[in-house]
Amino acid sequence: MTHDLADLLDVLDLKQSADDRFVGRNAALDLPRVFGGQVAAQALVAAGRTVAGGRTPQSLYADFLRPGRSEVPIEFVVETVREGRTRSNRSVAALQDGREILRMSVAFGHPDVTEPRVGHQTPTPPAPPPSAMPSLAESVARYGGLDGMWTGFDAVEIRLDLRTVDGGSRDLIWMRAAGTLPDDPLVHAAVTCYATDLTLLAAALVPHGLVIGRERDDRHAWDTVSLDHALWLHRVPRADDWMLFDQHSPVASWGRALSAAGIFAPDGELVATVAQEGLLRASPL
């Protein structure tokens, strides 16, 4: 089964079983466990379904507690932590067979235009336009093609340019939903959340001579396992328009790696920031 954008939207369309409980199915992907970006995006949707008043996601933090099993539906239980004047806070537990596989906290809000606001952002990195960059599959063709773990990831279009900056590794990657999304900010936030888990941890392998999409070298096949995930939405991006991920990995140590990215809209605005820590595991070929 192809996991395209229509399938992703169906996966994100959770079924409500009670006021604060939702159930979602899993995407059919060739992975040994449920894709973490899917669970995080579903948890964000579950939280958003309990928030009224036009408030949109502003930040989230998720802990991946156990690997999810693709054959078991996921139940999402939402707790209202706080309902304030300008912000709503939710906690979400993602469960399989009664055991938590993810725990997420989410904050929602909307800008208060009646108060003075300051604004600044880091400069937009110079990057070729997406039309001038190869697709992920094209970029790794000379290395032997995409690894099998990428089979079925057709919901998001990925174009990338790998280059060295200041002696370290920096990946400039364009992403967008592979089709048009409905005009629902929660859907755009969820698809953005899903996209932030696609390439981020692989950035930790690039300093060691590997390329994103080909997570192996002459001796090992590398596996990345998400431990936690933090996302700040400075505004909800339009996820079916191009988003430029300026990602890098500042450190890898003791089998763990940290990766981070600034996410820019086509007009150069920094719309989101993401950070993630994960395990790096190598098995002999």
TITORRO-100339 format. One line per field, with one value per atom (N, C-alpha, C): residue in one letter; x, y, z. Coordinates in steps of 0.001 Angstrom, whole numbers, plus 500000, padded with zeros to 6 digits. Example, Ala and Ser with C-alpha at 12.3 -4.5 7.8 and 13.67 -1.06 7.14 Angstrom:
2
roza	a, a, a, s, s, s $
east	513190, 512300, 513200, 512850, 513670, 512900 $
north	494310, 495500, 496700, 497750, 498940, 500030 $
up	507800, 507800, 507800, 507080, 507140, 507870 $
END
This chain:
285
roza	m, m, m, t, t, t, h, h, h, d, d, d, l, l, l, a, a, a, d, d, d, l, l, l, l, l, l, d, d, d, v, v, v, l, l, l, d, d, d, l, l, l, k, k, k, q, q, q, s, s, s, a, a, a, d, d, d, d, d, d, r, r, r, f, f, f, v, v, v, g, g, g, r, r, r, n, n, n, a, a, a, a, a, a, l, l, l, d, d, d, l, l, l, p, p, p, r, r, r, v, v, v, f, f, f, g, g, g, g, g, g, q, q, q, v, v, v, a, a, a, a, a, a, q, q, q, a, a, a, l, l, l, v, v, v, a, a, a, a, a, a, g, g, g, r, r, r, t, t, t, v, v, v, a, a, a, g, g, g, g, g, g, r, r, r, t, t, t, p, p, p, q, q, q, s, s, s, l, l, l, y, y, y, a, a, a, d, d, d, f, f, f, l, l, l, r, r, r, p, p, p, g, g, g, r, r, r, s, s, s, e, e, e, v, v, v, p, p, p, i, i, i, e, e, e, f, f, f, v, v, v, v, v, v, e, e, e, t, t, t, v, v, v, r, r, r, e, e, e, g, g, g, r, r, r, t, t, t, r, r, r, s, s, s, n, n, n, r, r, r, s, s, s, v, v, v, a, a, a, a, a, a, l, l, l, q, q, q, d, d, d, g, g, g, r, r, r, e, e, e, i, i, i, l, l, l, r, r, r, m, m, m, s, s, s, v, v, v, a, a, a, f, f, f, g, g, g, h, h, h, p, p, p, d, d, d, v, v, v, t, t, t, e, e, e, p, p, p, r, r, r, v, v, v, g, g, g, h, h, h, q, q, q, t, t, t, p, p, p, t, t, t, p, p, p, p, p, p, a, a, a, p, p, p, p, p, p, p, p, p, s, s, s, a, a, a, m, m, m, p, p, p, s, s, s, l, l, l, a, a, a, e, e, e, s, s, s, v, v, v, a, a, a, r, r, r, y, y, y, g, g, g, g, g, g, l, l, l, d, d, d, g, g, g, m, m, m, w, w, w, t, t, t, g, g, g, f, f, f, d, d, d, a, a, a, v, v, v, e, e, e, i, i, i, r, r, r, l, l, l, d, d, d, l, l, l, r, r, r, t, t, t, v, v, v, d, d, d, g, g, g, g, g, g, s, s, s, r, r, r, d, d, d, l, l, l, i, i, i, w, w, w, m, m, m, r, r, r, a, a, a, a, a, a, g, g, g, t, t, t, l, l, l, p, p, p, d, d, d, d, d, d, p, p, p, l, l, l, v, v, v, h, h, h, a, a, a, a, a, a, v, v, v, t, t, t, c, c, c, y, y, y, a, a, a, t, t, t, d, d, d, l, l, l, t, t, t, l, l, l, l, l, l, a, a, a, a, a, a, a, a, a, l, l, l, v, v, v, p, p, p, h, h, h, g, g, g, l, l, l, v, v, v, i, i, i, g, g, g, r, r, r, e, e, e, r, r, r, d, d, d, d, d, d, r, r, r, h, h, h, a, a, a, w, w, w, d, d, d, t, t, t, v, v, v, s, s, s, l, l, l, d, d, d, h, h, h, a, a, a, l, l, l, w, w, w, l, l, l, h, h, h, r, r, r, v, v, v, p, p, p, r, r, r, a, a, a, d, d, d, d, d, d, w, w, w, m, m, m, l, l, l, f, f, f, d, d, d, q, q, q, h, h, h, s, s, s, p, p, p, v, v, v, a, a, a, s, s, s, w, w, w, g, g, g, r, r, r, a, a, a, l, l, l, s, s, s, a, a, a, a, a, a, g, g, g, i, i, i, f, f, f, a, a, a, p, p, p, d, d, d, g, g, g, e, e, e, l, l, l, v, v, v, a, a, a, t, t, t, v, v, v, a, a, a, q, q, q, e, e, e, g, g, g, l, l, l, l, l, l, r, r, r, a, a, a, s, s, s, p, p, p, l, l, l $
east	500847, 500000, 500880, 500606, 501380, 500902, 501865, 501541, 501705, 500688, 500726, 499998, 499797, 499192, 497752, 497003, 495625, 495607, 496545, 496616, 497029, 497991, 498399, 497231, 496459, 495300, 494281, 494133, 493234, 493771, 495077, 495708, 495519, 495560, 495407, 493954, 493015, 491589, 491150, 491456, 491203, 489708, 489346, 487961, 487780, 486784, 486554, 485716, 486225, 485512, 484881, 485347, 484785, 485213, 484814, 485136, 486625, 487422, 488867, 489659, 489019, 489672, 489458, 490536, 490519, 491298, 490986, 491667, 492144, 493364, 493909, 494565, 494541, 495221, 496646, 497431, 498822, 499018, 499964, 500318, 501013, 500781, 501426, 502791, 503823, 505184, 506072, 507140, 508061, 509080, 508572, 509400, 509150, 510156, 509953, 509064, 508744, 507904, 507136, 506162, 505379, 506279, 506135, 506917, 506571, 507601, 507375, 506701, 507030, 506396, 504905, 504459, 503022, 502350, 502927, 502315, 502287, 503383, 503439, 502396, 502261, 501269, 499855, 499587, 498257, 497979, 498974, 498786, 498489, 499145, 498869, 497428, 496958, 495578, 494608, 494883, 494005, 493911, 495047, 495033, 494253, 494485, 493816, 492314, 491849, 490409, 489686, 490419, 489804, 489945, 490510, 490757, 489814, 489147, 488205, 488733, 487975, 488294, 489333, 489607, 490545, 491999, 492313, 493716, 494435, 495660, 496446, 497684, 498293, 499471, 500617, 501264, 502435, 503697, 503560, 504734, 504296, 505208, 504952, 506261, 506143, 507289, 506793, 507476, 507049, 508195, 507876, 508795, 508304, 509182, 508870, 509264, 508273, 508499, 508707, 507993, 508104, 507905, 508474, 508188, 506736, 506112, 504737, 504663, 503593, 503386, 502382, 502761, 501953, 500594, 500465, 499206, 498193, 498567, 497696, 497285, 495976, 495557, 496071, 496143, 496649, 495502, 495376, 494388, 495094, 494460, 495017, 494090, 494634, 493867, 494386, 493492, 493872, 493444, 494363, 494068, 494182, 493157, 493221, 494019, 495219, 496099, 495751, 495482, 495132, 494372, 493373, 492630, 492718, 493725, 493970, 493338, 493603, 493016, 493547, 494830, 495425, 496045, 496162, 496802, 496029, 496066, 495477, 496592, 496656, 497688, 497043, 497580, 497068, 498210, 497871, 498781, 498117, 498877, 498328, 499140, 498441, 499069, 498633, 499608, 499319, 499509, 498457, 498443, 498241, 498937, 498656, 498538, 497402, 497147, 497329, 496930, 496986, 498345, 499352, 500710, 501078, 501677, 502038, 503215, 503058, 504182, 504706, 503895, 504308, 503549, 504226, 503582, 503963, 502957, 503189, 502495, 503168, 502534, 502475, 501335, 501108, 500535, 501015, 500475, 499841, 498660, 497930, 497718, 497601, 497334, 497072, 496978, 496856, 497497, 498038, 498725, 497756, 498197, 497403, 497847, 497094, 497498, 497285, 496692, 496467, 497694, 498711, 499906, 501075, 502002, 503194, 503997, 504546, 505297, 506648, 507666, 508976, 509135, 510044, 510248, 511672, 512237, 513525, 513651, 514601, 514856, 516266, 516769, 518059, 517960, 519052, 518975, 518593, 517870, 517503, 518745, 519037, 520227, 520058, 521129, 521029, 520895, 519895, 519648, 519103, 519472, 518860, 517359, 516573, 515132, 514864, 513737, 513464, 513462, 513072, 513060, 514453, 515480, 516858, 517555, 516834, 517428, 516851, 517654, 517161, 516239, 515412, 514605, 515520, 514972, 515754, 516252, 515381, 515784, 516882, 516748, 517767, 519101, 519057, 520291, 521122, 520488, 521239, 521410, 520984, 521085, 522529, 523464, 524869, 525487, 524799, 525290, 524654, 523826, 523179, 521679, 521116, 519672, 519203, 517931, 517338, 517382, 517625, 517507, 516049, 515851, 514502, 513590, 514145, 513310, 512516, 512922, 512230, 511074, 510854, 509769, 508416, 507645, 506294, 506154, 507255, 507151, 506873, 505627, 505244, 504326, 504040, 503129, 503801, 505129, 505888, 506945, 507015, 508048, 509303, 510458, 511720, 512734, 513319, 514417, 515554, 516774, 517852, 519138, 519941, 521260, 522178, 523131, 524049, 525327, 525764, 526983, 527661, 528933, 529697, 529762, 529472, 529488, 530325, 531324, 532148, 532738, 533138, 533790, 532851, 531550, 530585, 529619, 528644, 527689, 526385, 525866, 524592, 523804, 522580, 521736, 520640, 520533, 519466, 518461, 517267, 516281, 514952, 514386, 513043, 512041, 510944, 509874, 508526, 507568, 506177, 505294, 504038, 503076, 502938, 502830, 502765, 501334, 500790, 499417, 498857, 497612, 496958, 496280, 496471, 495866, 494620, 493695, 492539, 492978, 492159, 492498, 492169, 492892, 492716, 494097, 494330, 495660, 496144, 495227, 495643, 496222, 495634, 496157, 497540, 497706, 499009, 500060, 499675, 500611, 500974, 499999, 500253, 501140, 500907, 501753, 503163, 503286, 504612, 505315, 504587, 505147, 505621, 504809, 505170, 506468, 506572, 507749, 509009, 508893, 510083, 510756, 510086, 510683, 511256, 511194, 511617, 513145, 513806, 515241, 516105, 515490, 516253, 517355, 517034, 518067, 519152, 518787, 519801, 520890, 520605, 521623, 522840, 522657, 523770, 524737, 524305, 525181, 525978, 525499, 526164, 527598, 527907, 529300, 530244, 529691, 530505, 530529, 530178, 530329, 529136, 528013, 526811, 525906, 524987, 524043, 522639, 521771, 520388, 519717, 519033, 518416, 519229, 520479, 521362, 522118, 521406, 521936, 522781, 523845, 524764, 526120, 527160, 528490, 529006, 530315, 530861, 530739, 530555, 530564, 529248, 528466, 527306, 526067, 524926, 523641, 523218, 522995, 522691, 521186, 520763, 519358, 519240, 518277, 518033, 516694, 516691, 515482, 515226, 514084, 513753, 513537, 514114, 513896, 512923, 513129, 512212, 512193, 511238, 510999, 510355, 510966, 510418, 510218, 509059, 508730, 508087, 508630, 508068, 507553, 506279, 505660, 505536, 506421, 506379, 505170, 504757, 503426, 503176, 501936, 501646, 501979, 502956, 503305, 502250, 502256, 501436, 502226, 501836, 502644, 502572, 501630, 501618, 502337, 503000, 503952, 505341, 506368, 507716, 508156, 508823, 509439, 510917, 511793, 513235, 513718, 514221, 514790, 516299, 516781, 518218, 518648, 519075, 519258, 520725, 521072, 522432, 522388, 523493, 523612, 524798, 524551, 525657, 526492, 525922, 526687, 526110, 527003, 526635, 527626, 527115, 527985, 527261, 528001, 527461, 526227, 526261, 525180, 523943, 524014, 522884, 523330, 522392, 522687, 521592, 522000, 521062, 521076, 519905, 519769, 518762, 518928, 518031, 517887, 516818, 516595, 515748, 516079, 515182, 514393, 513120, 512237, 511738, 512014, 511717, 510652, 509752, 508771, 509460, 508823, 509437, 509757, 509030, 509307, 510451, 511078, 512216, 511884, 510608, 510242, 510550, 511172, 511404, 510083, 509475, 508135, 508133, 509240, 509272, 510719, 510908, 512202, 511951, 512825, 512652, 513973, 513894, 515069, 514659, 515593, 515286, 516546, 516378, 517475, 517066, 518035, 517736, 518929, 518668, 519716, 520264, 521565, 522194, 522700, 522201, 522596, 523163, 524262, 524888, 524890, 524431, 524493, 525335, 526142, 526989, 526154, 526701, 526021, 526110 $
north	498805, 500000, 501242, 502190, 503412, 504384, 504943, 505936, 507319, 507755, 509046, 510076, 511282, 512335, 511997, 511397, 511019, 510043, 509108, 508147, 508838, 509773, 510489, 511266, 511943, 512691, 511765, 510567, 509592, 509120, 508919, 508527, 509614, 510883, 511998, 512268, 511674, 511878, 510913, 511259, 510384, 510222, 509060, 508784, 509059, 509861, 510220, 509150, 508623, 507580, 508105, 509253, 509927, 511381, 512203, 513624, 513874, 513070, 513310, 512109, 511248, 510039, 509900, 509516, 509378, 508122, 507576, 506370, 506623, 506204, 506361, 505082, 504896, 503748, 504132, 503143, 503359, 503277, 504059, 504004, 502680, 502179, 500935, 501276, 501162, 501462, 500257, 500158, 499031, 499340, 499452, 499769, 498744, 498497, 497531, 498054, 499350, 499957, 501110, 501618, 502747, 503974, 504708, 505907, 506950, 507437, 508369, 509653, 510162, 511380, 511229, 510033, 509778, 509888, 509233, 509246, 510665, 511405, 512777, 513646, 513505, 514303, 513939, 512658, 512248, 512785, 512753, 513283, 514776, 515503, 516925, 517150, 516340, 516453, 516170, 515126, 514800, 515973, 516565, 517715, 518863, 519132, 520247, 520095, 518852, 518616, 519029, 519234, 519611, 521100, 521853, 523284, 524086, 525057, 525897, 527319, 528166, 529587, 530002, 529159, 529547, 529523, 528940, 528853, 527763, 528046, 527125, 526677, 525566, 525068, 526071, 526238, 527102, 526328, 525249, 524452, 523071, 522126, 520783, 520139, 519236, 518420, 516994, 516044, 514640, 513757, 512793, 511706, 510434, 509767, 508460, 507413, 506715, 505845, 504383, 503916, 502530, 502501, 501510, 501378, 500986, 501600, 501265, 500119, 499322, 498178, 498559, 498336, 498823, 498135, 496918, 496187, 496544, 497396, 497734, 499208, 499525, 500933, 501653, 502976, 503793, 504603, 504562, 505382, 506614, 507774, 509025, 509590, 509766, 510280, 511679, 512666, 514071, 514566, 515233, 515864, 517374, 518096, 519553, 519984, 520476, 520890, 522297, 523175, 524559, 525188, 525991, 526767, 528213, 528935, 530303, 531329, 532592, 533688, 533707, 533397, 533462, 532135, 531170, 529909, 528716, 527644, 526371, 525330, 524564, 523533, 522165, 521214, 519860, 518864, 517729, 516590, 515412, 514700, 513596, 512334, 511251, 509937, 509092, 508542, 507626, 506207, 505383, 504062, 502952, 501856, 500590, 499511, 498800, 497767, 498307, 499574, 500171, 500673, 500552, 500996, 502223, 503213, 504444, 504215, 504674, 504655, 506066, 507077, 508474, 509312, 510323, 511318, 512687, 513521, 514833, 515926, 517062, 518277, 519276, 519973, 520908, 522205, 523328, 524638, 525262, 525825, 526494, 527957, 528809, 530210, 530965, 532289, 533148, 534475, 535183, 536438, 537481, 538212, 539305, 540597, 541028, 542182, 543498, 543456, 544694, 545102, 544224, 544525, 544778, 545673, 545888, 544588, 544346, 543111, 543445, 542704, 542823, 541686, 541838, 540785, 540770, 539599, 539397, 537933, 537595, 536203, 536074, 534850, 534569, 534746, 535123, 535325, 534049, 534225, 533094, 532579, 531282, 530776, 530832, 531167, 531137, 529703, 529449, 528091, 528172, 527234, 527194, 526969, 527443, 527180, 525694, 525209, 523763, 523245, 524081, 523634, 523323, 523863, 523639, 522540, 521878, 520858, 519491, 518446, 517108, 516580, 515613, 514926, 514072, 513598, 512734, 511507, 510872, 509667, 509985, 511119, 511495, 511804, 512412, 512824, 511643, 510510, 509354, 508263, 508528, 507499, 507055, 508001, 507646, 506880, 506841, 506086, 504704, 504349, 503045, 503097, 504302, 504442, 504508, 504792, 504928, 503611, 503704, 502536, 502093, 500807, 500250, 500910, 501517, 502154, 503334, 503867, 505004, 504589, 503297, 502828, 503306, 503942, 504343, 505748, 506457, 507825, 508769, 508777, 509576, 510735, 510920, 511993, 513352, 513375, 514624, 514593, 515672, 515815, 516391, 515782, 516187, 516495, 517685, 518057, 518584, 518195, 518539, 518921, 519695, 520126, 519968, 519058, 518832, 519623, 520368, 521141, 521321, 521662, 521873, 523367, 523719, 525106, 525217, 526091, 526372, 525105, 524166, 522969, 521931, 522225, 521254, 520876, 520097, 519648, 520401, 520866, 521575, 521084, 520719, 520191, 521204, 521592, 522484, 521658, 521516, 520592, 521318, 521221, 521730, 520583, 520853, 519867, 520543, 519774, 520213, 518981, 519124, 518055, 517825, 516563, 516201, 516321, 517532, 517790, 518953, 519261, 520394, 519939, 520717, 520419, 521270, 520793, 521626, 522843, 523898, 525139, 525021, 524133, 523911, 524040, 525077, 525247, 524024, 523283, 522099, 521042, 520870, 519916, 520344, 521633, 522118, 521952, 522208, 522012, 520535, 519647, 518216, 517690, 518123, 517682, 518236, 519453, 519997, 519156, 518799, 517951, 516622, 516015, 514760, 514933, 516031, 516254, 516451, 517035, 517305, 516034, 514899, 513640, 512823, 513339, 512541, 512482, 513623, 513662, 514160, 514603, 515341, 514514, 513309, 512517, 512058, 511874, 511465, 512513, 513759, 514804, 514455, 513617, 513235, 512267, 511659, 510744, 511458, 512624, 513337, 513734, 514180, 514498, 513304, 512097, 510887, 510289, 511109, 510702, 510022, 509918, 509323, 510414, 510039, 511002, 510610, 511618, 511372, 510567, 509508, 508601, 507347, 507359, 506198, 506020, 505499, 505439, 504186, 504065, 502939, 503325, 502637, 502810, 501445, 501296, 500034, 498908, 499249, 498220, 498088, 499166, 499161, 499721, 499252, 499888, 500598, 501901, 502699, 502842, 502727, 502879, 504033, 504917, 506037, 505826, 506010, 505814, 507088, 507717, 508968, 508747, 509628, 509620, 510724, 511919, 513017, 513973, 514889, 515764, 517037, 518180, 519480, 520326, 520971, 521792, 523090, 524212, 525523, 526100, 526441, 527018, 528524, 529293, 530746, 531300, 530629, 530736, 529405, 529054, 527784, 527921, 527162, 527283, 526655, 527049, 526399, 525178, 523994, 522795, 522255, 522759, 522345, 523361, 524338, 525192, 524767, 525162, 524726, 525269, 524437, 524827, 524452, 525403, 525165, 524780, 523561, 523073, 523322, 524149, 524389, 523573, 522341, 521414, 521038, 520720, 520306, 519498, 518822, 518052, 518586, 519304, 519895, 518897, 517728, 516777, 515377, 514397, 512985, 512377, 511706, 511172, 510072, 509027, 507938, 507311, 507187, 506521, 507364, 508643, 509544, 510715, 511242, 512377, 513412, 514677, 515790, 516463, 516717, 517444, 518561, 519625, 520774, 521400, 522164, 522817, 524067, 525086, 526215, 525962, 526296, 526031, 527370, 527627, 528920, 528774, 529747, 529822, 530346, 530208, 530703, 532193, 532981, 534416, 534737, 533700, 533907, 533999, 533964, 534052, 532740, 532848, 531671, 531300, 530202, 529852, 528804, 528056, 527009, 526654, 526080, 525554, 524183, 523228, 521872, 521351, 520532, 519848, 518439, 517519, 516115, 515388, 514510, 513629, 512193, 511395, 510008, 509108, 507820, 506819, 506556, 506299, 505865, 504444, 503519, 502126, 501633, 500909, 500367, 498846, 498208, 496752, 496386, 495301, 494927, 494594, 494909, 494577, 493082 $
up	500000, 500000, 500000, 499143, 499084, 500155, 500864, 501882, 501247, 500497, 499842, 500705, 500168, 500973, 501356, 500445, 500780, 501951, 501947, 503048, 504343, 504268, 505470, 506059, 505217, 505720, 506367, 505828, 506432, 507781, 507867, 509128, 510195, 509763, 510702, 511067, 510338, 510607, 511708, 512936, 514072, 514322, 514845, 515208, 516696, 517027, 518420, 519097, 520224, 520953, 522237, 522707, 523877, 523794, 524788, 524733, 524607, 525264, 525291, 524767, 524012, 523516, 522009, 521330, 519878, 519501, 518347, 517861, 516437, 516149, 514815, 514338, 513042, 512454, 512081, 511676, 511319, 509809, 509324, 507915, 507610, 506412, 505980, 505393, 506229, 505811, 506082, 505329, 505477, 506566, 507808, 508961, 510061, 510917, 512005, 513123, 513098, 514130, 513489, 514201, 513706, 513585, 512490, 512272, 513323, 514029, 515125, 514702, 513503, 513022, 512855, 512506, 512398, 513762, 514779, 516113, 516677, 516489, 516994, 516303, 514997, 514263, 514710, 514920, 515387, 516785, 517663, 519013, 518974, 518065, 517911, 517447, 516511, 516046, 517192, 517968, 519093, 520064, 520398, 521307, 520696, 519414, 518762, 518678, 518623, 518545, 519832, 520917, 522199, 522484, 521540, 521740, 520857, 521450, 520708, 520606, 519954, 519934, 518921, 517925, 516886, 517291, 518431, 518857, 518061, 517690, 516881, 517654, 517261, 517986, 517957, 519108, 519210, 519558, 520325, 520668, 521121, 520995, 521506, 521914, 522862, 523276, 523465, 522840, 522895, 523334, 524189, 524547, 523885, 523134, 522563, 523599, 524153, 525298, 524915, 523912, 523448, 521941, 521273, 519839, 519619, 518624, 518295, 517316, 517423, 516527, 515448, 514219, 513100, 513002, 513531, 513396, 514481, 515441, 516562, 516453, 516425, 516418, 517659, 517563, 518666, 519253, 520579, 521271, 521836, 521673, 522159, 523236, 524435, 525568, 525884, 525816, 525974, 527350, 528022, 529316, 529161, 529638, 529662, 530874, 530646, 531734, 532201, 531222, 531560, 530409, 530750, 529765, 530200, 529678, 530105, 529187, 529499, 528723, 527295, 527124, 525780, 525334, 526255, 525883, 526434, 525670, 526099, 526125, 527212, 527350, 527461, 526705, 526691, 526896, 527483, 527577, 526873, 526061, 525277, 525546, 525847, 525965, 524779, 524053, 522946, 523459, 523340, 523966, 522944, 523156, 522474, 523536, 523531, 524545, 525956, 526166, 527486, 527915, 527084, 527436, 526605, 527271, 526579, 525638, 524399, 523468, 523230, 523562, 523423, 524429, 524960, 525813, 525270, 525024, 524418, 525214, 525361, 525867, 524724, 524605, 523507, 524062, 523522, 523871, 522633, 522815, 521748, 522137, 521147, 521420, 520136, 520261, 519091, 519451, 518461, 518778, 519301, 520320, 520873, 520192, 519203, 518404, 519145, 520343, 521089, 521886, 521997, 522756, 521815, 522212, 521384, 521279, 520096, 519877, 519255, 519673, 519049, 518053, 517124, 516143, 515636, 515528, 514884, 514532, 513675, 513343, 512800, 512824, 512220, 510710, 510043, 508590, 507857, 506780, 505928, 505205, 505261, 504575, 503059, 502343, 500878, 500391, 499582, 499084, 497677, 496815, 495485, 495618, 494678, 494732, 494578, 495081, 495001, 493574, 492620, 491228, 490708, 491373, 490940, 491730, 492613, 493475, 493145, 493261, 492948, 494046, 493686, 494689, 495555, 496663, 497548, 496802, 496026, 495283, 494272, 493577, 492589, 493247, 494436, 495097, 495576, 495858, 496360, 495312, 494084, 493042, 492838, 492879, 492640, 493803, 494948, 496100, 496199, 495238, 495262, 495459, 495510, 495639, 497076, 497234, 498560, 499319, 500623, 501482, 501547, 501841, 501878, 502871, 503946, 504966, 504413, 503255, 502668, 501778, 501609, 500748, 501267, 500402, 500759, 501284, 501535, 502040, 500868, 500418, 499260, 499627, 500913, 501323, 501307, 501407, 501451, 500360, 499609, 498578, 499220, 498941, 499550, 498456, 498531, 497641, 498513, 498219, 499150, 498450, 499222, 498798, 500000, 499934, 501044, 500787, 501768, 501607, 502952, 502926, 504147, 504444, 505701, 506125, 507392, 507376, 508547, 509160, 508331, 508823, 509383, 509460, 509963, 508874, 509229, 508220, 508383, 507272, 507273, 506073, 506303, 505239, 504937, 503681, 503250, 502469, 503018, 502478, 502302, 501109, 500850, 501012, 501702, 501842, 501676, 501189, 501156, 501013, 501422, 501192, 499696, 499316, 497893, 497381, 497480, 497064, 497863, 497636, 498300, 499587, 500644, 501934, 502148, 502967, 503318, 504118, 504097, 504803, 506289, 506961, 508391, 509028, 509858, 510453, 511220, 511853, 512601, 511667, 510486, 509511, 509037, 508754, 508299, 509395, 510649, 511756, 511906, 511750, 511897, 510777, 509550, 508441, 508599, 509094, 509398, 510453, 511506, 512562, 511983, 511151, 510486, 509691, 508930, 508090, 508911, 510113, 510916, 511418, 511330, 511785, 510630, 509407, 508256, 508106, 508173, 507857, 509004, 510093, 511100, 511746, 512225, 512887, 511926, 510660, 509683, 509528, 509930, 509871, 510723, 511751, 512606, 511919, 510813, 510079, 508993, 508564, 507472, 507825, 509066, 509381, 509271, 509190, 509131, 507725, 506740, 505354, 504741, 505459, 504900, 504357, 503513, 502968, 503390, 503520, 503890, 502787, 503183, 502230, 501989, 502448, 502291, 503603, 504603, 505961, 506183, 505390, 505546, 504972, 505447, 504888, 504460, 504269, 503776, 504788, 506055, 507102, 507856, 507929, 508809, 508117, 508580, 508293, 509578, 509489, 510670, 510853, 512090, 512439, 513417, 513203, 514109, 514806, 516104, 516915, 517706, 517496, 518169, 519663, 520468, 521916, 522331, 521790, 522084, 520905, 520935, 519783, 520291, 519965, 520358, 519112, 519014, 517856, 518333, 517854, 518143, 516832, 516805, 515619, 515844, 515211, 515350, 514614, 513593, 512997, 512304, 512083, 511425, 509941, 509434, 508018, 507127, 505891, 504871, 504423, 504880, 504671, 503255, 502433, 501036, 500150, 500783, 500093, 500569, 499833, 500173, 501523, 502307, 503574, 503488, 503817, 503773, 505164, 505293, 506545, 506514, 507422, 507584, 508800, 508570, 509680, 509853, 511095, 511415, 512706, 512981, 514214, 515006, 516104, 516854, 517634, 517978, 518791, 518653, 518699, 518853, 519827, 520857, 521896, 522647, 523036, 523836, 523184, 521874, 521175, 520962, 521368, 521174, 520294, 519539, 518670, 518795, 518729, 518753, 517388, 516846, 515590, 515771, 514988, 515082, 513704, 513526, 512236, 512422, 511654, 511453, 510180, 510188, 509049, 508523, 507245, 506632, 505551, 505496, 504409, 503151, 501986, 500746, 500776, 501585, 501662, 502615, 503215, 504091, 505560, 505915, 507329, 508038, 509221, 510057, 510721, 510281, 510738, 511841, 511987, 513008, 513325, 514504, 514925, 515537, 515232, 515729, 516265, 517307, 517850, 518243, 518079, 518351, 518790, 519777, 520178, 519874, 519437, 519118, 519347, 519323, 519395, 517988, 517915, 516674, 516891, 516097, 516224, 514903, 514995, 513786, 513861, 512782, 512696, 511494, 511571, 510438, 509211, 508047, 506803, 506529 $
END
